[in-house]
Amino acid sequence: MEKKKLQIENLYQGKKKSQLWIFALLIITVFLAVVSLFIGQYGMSFFDTVKSVVGINSGVEAENIRKIILNIRVPRTVASIVIGGILAIAGLTYQCIFRNTLVSQDILGVSTSSCVGAALGIVLGWSTLHIQFLAFALGVLNICLIFLLSSRIKLDKTLSLILSGILIGGAMSSVLALIKYMANPEVHLQAIVFWTMGDISSITLDQLGFIAVPVIVCTVILFAKSWDLNYFCFVDSEAKSMGFNLARNRIIFLACATVLVASAVSISGSIGWVGLVIPQLVRLLIGTNNRYTMPLSFLMGSSFLLLVDVLNRLISAAELPVSILSGLLGLPLFVVCWLINAKHSEVESK
């Protein structure tokens, strides 16, 4: 009886702790989003900006402020929130499905496939939205090929998915290298390289609108089924004995995570470390209950990318590719998580 009471108390404390962290990260995300609106080459005060946006101020300067906020900084801020959040929950989903905390959103080669689509669109001289569509389409095609190939491989399902991802990802890397080799170095190559290194500075509301439906649908599904991710902590036989349909849910989770990654890469290029580091950091803070790690991962991923974008604008007028700064911030965080996990494992083994 006492043991059961203690378990209930621990469960309540864990729930309360998770909710506090979610609330704290929500405040941090909102704060960074507001800061993001006022950081940039064009300096502006808070009150002048508000007056210009709502139409109290008029004139050329007020119109310039309104255009900068609504056409550049608002899309950029929203993009940071959305892309950071969906990459983080996609990484969390992959780590749960493959039962490995070292897995990132690139495990199945989706980012590479989307980059191939973007590179092909750039070489063909297509418009931004057409390039985005092709990048998204190849990312989705990637997971379809993986499901098809893994069904032919008579191995453990998780292993066959990873092997299929490695094979298709390797093939796509070769195709991307070929496109770079054949691209005009003065016209297309620079754009391809910049895309593969990640960029959110030029994202528009039209681009965000293009991915709105798949992002909303897949995010809602992952949030609604976040509890089911906990079943993947068990071995397959145990999960099946509990009545959990592993095969069907694995397809649903992988498909949703892949669509989210393809959506992110289609408008921002490849941004690393978010899907690898954020889920690990979240687990260190609140544990492994995915009912809470899912929303906290989204908020922390959003905060992380907002911070990266704000620092990018503060460091230099000639902004760096996003992956450079995300790597510089993500690497030390990853090392800290790894050291703490190693210490915990050492303590538990004694």
N, C-alpha and C positions, 0 to 999 in steps of 0.2 A: 504493500500500500504506500509506504513511504517512498519507495523507488518510483512508483507511478506518479506520485505527487511531484517528485523532483523533476521527472521528465516533462510534465506539464508546465512547471515553472520555467524550465530551460527553454521550452518551446515558446512560451509567452515572451520571455526576455529576448530571444532571438528575433521574434516578430517585431517587437518594439524597437530593437536596435536597427533592424533593417528599415523600418518606416522612418526612423530619425535620419538615417543616412540618405534615404531617398528624398526626404524633405530638404536636407542640407544641400544635396547636389542640385535639386531643383532651383534653390535660391542662387547657388553659384552659377548655374547655367544662365539664368535670367540676368544676373549681374554682368557676366561676360558678354552676353548678347547686347546689352545696353552699351557697354564699353566699346564693343565692336563697331557700333554705329557712329562713334565719334572719333575713331582713330583712323588716320590716313594722311595723305599728302596735303589735302585741303583742310586747314584748320578751321574749326567752327565751335562756337560756344553752345552750351546746352540750351539756354533760353532762346537764342537766335534760331537755332535749329528747329525747336518745337514751334516757334511762331511762324517760321517759313513753311514748315510742312503742313500746318493746319490752315495756312492762308492769312494769318494776321499781318505778317510782314509782306511787302510787295517790292517790286523792283528787280533789277538784273541780278543782284547778289542773292536775294531771297530765292529767285528762280533757279540759280545755279545750285544753291544748297538743297533745294527740293529735288532737283534732278539727281544730284550725287547720292542723296539718302535713298530715294525710292528706286533709282535705276541701277545703282552700284552696290551700296552698302547693305541695304535690306536683302537683296538676293544673295549676297555673299554671306551674310550672317545666317540666313535661313539655310543656305547650302551647308555651312559648317555644322549647324545643329543636326540636320537630317543625315548628312553623309557620315559624320562622326558616330551618330547613334546607330545607324543601320549597319555600319561596318563592325561596331562593337558587338551587337546582338548576333550578327552573322558569325563572328568569330566564336562567341560563346556557344552557339548552336553546333558548330563544327567540332569544338572541343568536347562537348557532351556526346555527340554521335560517335566520334572516333575514340572516346575515352582517353584522350591525351591532351594535357594542358599546353603542350608545345605546338599545337596545331593553330594555324592562322587562317585568314580568309582566302589565302592563296593555295591551300592544300590541294584543291581539285583543278587548279589551273584556270579558274574562271577569269581572274584579272588579266592573265596573258591573252586569253581568247578575246576578251573585250578590247584589249590594246591592239590586237591584230585587226579587228573590225574598224577601229578608229584610224589606224595607220593606213589601211586600205582606202578608207573614205577620204583621208587627207591627200593621198597620192592621186586619187581620181578627181580631186578638186571639188568635192561635194560641199554643200552648205553645212553649217554647224549642226543643225537639227538632223540632217540626213546622216552625218557622221555619228551622231549620238545614237540614232536608231540602229545603224549597222553594228556599233559597238555593243549595244544591248542585245541585239539578235544573236550575235556570235557567243556572247556570254551564256545566254539561255540554251543555244545549240550545244554548248560545251557539256552541260549537265545531262542533256538528252543522250549525247554520245556516250557519256560515262555510264548512265543507267543501262544502255544497250550493250556496251562492252562488258560491264561487270556481270551482266546476266549470263554471258557466255563463258566466264571464268569460273571454273569449279573449285573455288577456294572459300575460305571464311568470307562472309559478306562484307565486313568492314575492310578486310585486307584487299578484296577484289575491287572495292570502290577506290581505295587509295592507289592501288596499282594502275587502275584505269585512268585516274586523274594524273598520275605521273606520266603515263604514256601519251595521253592527249595534250597535257601541258607541255611536254617536251617537243611534240610535233608543232604545237602553236608557237613555241619559242623559236624554232627553226624558221617557220614561216615569217615571223616578225623580223628576224635577222635578215632574211632574204628581201623583205620589203624595204628595210633600212638601206641595204646594200644597193638596191636598184633605184631608190628615191633620189630626186634631184637635191644635191647638198645645199644649194642656194635657195631653194623654194620650199621643199617638203621635209627634208631630214630634220631640220631644227624643230619644226612643229611636232614631228613624231616623237623626238627625244623629249621635248618639253612635256608632251602629253603623258608619256610613260613615267615621268617623274612627279606627276600630280600638280594640279593647279585649280584653285577655286576663285581666283580673282576676277575672272571674266564670265562667270556663270550668270545666266539671265533667268528671269521669271518664266520665260517660255520653256527653257530647258528643264527647270524644276517642275513645271506643269506636265511635261512629257512623262516624267517618271512618277508623278503623284499617285496614279491609280495602282500600279504594281507595288509601290512602296507601302502605301496605306494598307492594301489587302494583305500583303505578306507580313507586315509588322503586326497587324491585328491578329492574324493566325498564330504567330509565334508567341505573342503575349497571352492569347486565350489558351494555348496549349503548353504554356511554360511549365506547368506542373508535370506534364507527361515527360518532359526531358529528364526528370529525376529517375525514371525507369531505366534509362541508359547507364545509370551508375551500377546496375546489376549485370551479371553475365546473362547471355541470351536465354539460357534455360530457366533461370530464376524469373526473369521478366515475363516470359511466356507462361510460366506457372501461375502468375498473378492475373492472367487474362489480358495482358497487354499485347496488342498486335504490333510487333517490332517492325516487320517488313513494311507495312503500310505507313506507319508513323515515321520511319526512317526516310521514306521517299518524300513525305510531306515536309519534314523539317529541312532536308537537304535542298529540295526544290525552292522553298521559301528563302532560305539563306542564300542560295545561288542567285535568285532573282534580285535580292537586295544588293549583293556584291556587284552584279552586272549593272544594276541601276546606278550605283555610286560611281563605278569606273566609267560608265558611259558619259557622265557629265564632268567628272573631275580628273580622270586619269587614275593611275595606280597610286594609292596612298597606303604605305605600309605601317606596321606596328600597332595600329589601332585595334584590330581584331585579335592580335596576339597578347598584348600587354593588359588591356583594360579588363577582360574577364578574369585574369589572374589576380589583378589588384582588387577587384570586387570580391572575389572569394576570400581573400585575406581579411577583408573588412567585415563581411557578414556571413561567411560560410558558403555552403553549396546548394542551398534550397533555391532552385531556379525560379520559383514563384516570385522571389525578390531579386535574385541576381539579374533577371532579364530587364526589369525597369531601371535598376541601378546602373547596369551596363550601358543602357541607352543614354542615360543622363551623363554618365561619366565620359562616354565616348564623345558626346556633344561638347561637353566642357573642355575636353582635351583638344579637340580640333579647333574650337573657338580660341583657346589659349594659343595654340600654334599659329593661327591666322593673325591674331592681335600682335604677337611677338614678331611675326614676319613683317608686319607693317611698321613696327617700331624700330626694327634693326636697320633696315635699309629701304631707300626709295625704290631701288631696283630689287623687287621681291624675289626671294629664293623659291625654288620648287618646294611644294608642301612636304614631300617625302623626306627632304633633307632635314628640315626642322623636326618633323615627327619622329625621325630616327634619332636625332640628337636628344630629344626629350624621352622617347620611348625606350632607348637602350638602357640608360641608368635605372629607369623604373623596372624594367625587366630583370636587371641584375639584382636589384633590391628584393623583388618578389622571389627570385630564384634562391637567394641566400636565406631568406626567411623560411621558405618551404623546406630547404635543406636542413635548417636548424630544427624545425618542427619534426621532420622525419628522424633526425638523429635522437631527439628527446624521446620520441615514441618507441624507438627501437631498444632503448635502455630499460 
